[in-house]
Amino acid sequence: MDVKSNLRHIQDRIDEACKRAGRSPGEVSIIAVTKYVSPERAREALDAGIKHLGENRDSGLLHKHELLKDDGPVWHFIGTLQTRKVKAIIDHVSYIHSLDRLSLADEIQKRAGKQVDCFVQVNTSLETSKHGMAKEEVLPFVKKLSAYENIRIVGLMTMAPFTDDEAVIRNCFRQLRELRDEVRKLDQWNAPCSELSMGMSNDFTIAVEEGATFVRIGSSLVGNETGGGQS
Ligand SMILES: *Cc1c(COP(=O)(O)O)cnc(C)c1O
């Protein structure tokens, strides 16, 4: 399917989920996750009206950033970020979705020439394979970051477990929203924390119902040219 038709279908489903939840569709931005596809396919997404692109590897990000710079997408780094990769990507991303430890914050603070918009990644599913910090660690972590003038905590990010059990998924997203509201109540100068990055191809409608402001959609929007499963 061409990206344009996929996007129309996804946008319809977002609109319906917003209606069910009494939200405005304008509150939800779609990040096209291009990690499985070529720069040409990523450009198709931009031509279809997508503004936000997401990559989870430094190599993929830098390659597409260079080739697509005239199209001016907003770049999101959505994957686990190794501390030693920060230097390479920091000037090429607008958002980092995977801030999950103090050593990474230290490196961002050191390498960034200006304030960087970050999501704190939270493990809401208690699966050991998932990245992100435990819920209990989030508030103390955010408080520590008040000394980091190059970091702005714009929101929280999570990945739900891969399951058909809708109640389990919904519970993860709801927990993230409640935690987001707690962080916001801190009223900390560099933690407006108004955003929720949650929802992927298989669960974005639930995420939107639970308050997502950024959904990260790869395979059902741009497809998967690697031929393999989702990583
Ligand atoms: C790959 C990836 C996505 C998109 O996954 P799809 O299921 O293909 O939509 C979203 N978020 C993160 C962190 C990813 O790594």
The ligand as a MOL file (V3000), in Angstrom:
LIG
                    3D

  0  0  0     0  0            999 V3000
M  V30 BEGIN CTAB
M  V30 COUNTS 15 15 0 0 0
M  V30 BEGIN ATOM
M  V30 1 C 9.9910 0.1050 15.9030 0
M  V30 2 C 9.4190 0.9550 16.9550 0
M  V30 3 C 8.1350 1.5050 16.8220 0
M  V30 4 C 7.2180 1.2100 15.6370 0
M  V30 5 O 6.8270 -0.1180 15.6180 0
M  V30 6 P 5.6350 -0.6630 14.6820 0
M  V30 7 O 5.0670 -1.7720 15.4490 0
M  V30 8 O 6.2580 -1.0770 13.4200 0
M  V30 9 O 4.6510 0.4360 14.5020 0
M  V30 10 C 7.6990 2.3310 17.8270 0
M  V30 11 N 8.4560 2.6170 18.9120 0
M  V30 12 C 9.6850 2.1130 19.0700 0
M  V30 13 C 10.4670 2.4630 20.2880 0
M  V30 14 C 10.2120 1.2640 18.1050 0
M  V30 15 O 11.4420 0.7480 18.2820 0
M  V30 END ATOM
M  V30 BEGIN BOND
M  V30 1 1 1 2
M  V30 2 1 2 3
M  V30 3 2 2 14
M  V30 4 1 3 4
M  V30 5 2 3 10
M  V30 6 1 4 5
M  V30 7 1 5 6
M  V30 8 2 6 7
M  V30 9 1 6 8
M  V30 10 1 6 9
M  V30 11 1 10 11
M  V30 12 2 11 12
M  V30 13 1 12 13
M  V30 14 1 12 14
M  V30 15 1 14 15
M  V30 END BOND
M  V30 END CTAB
M  END
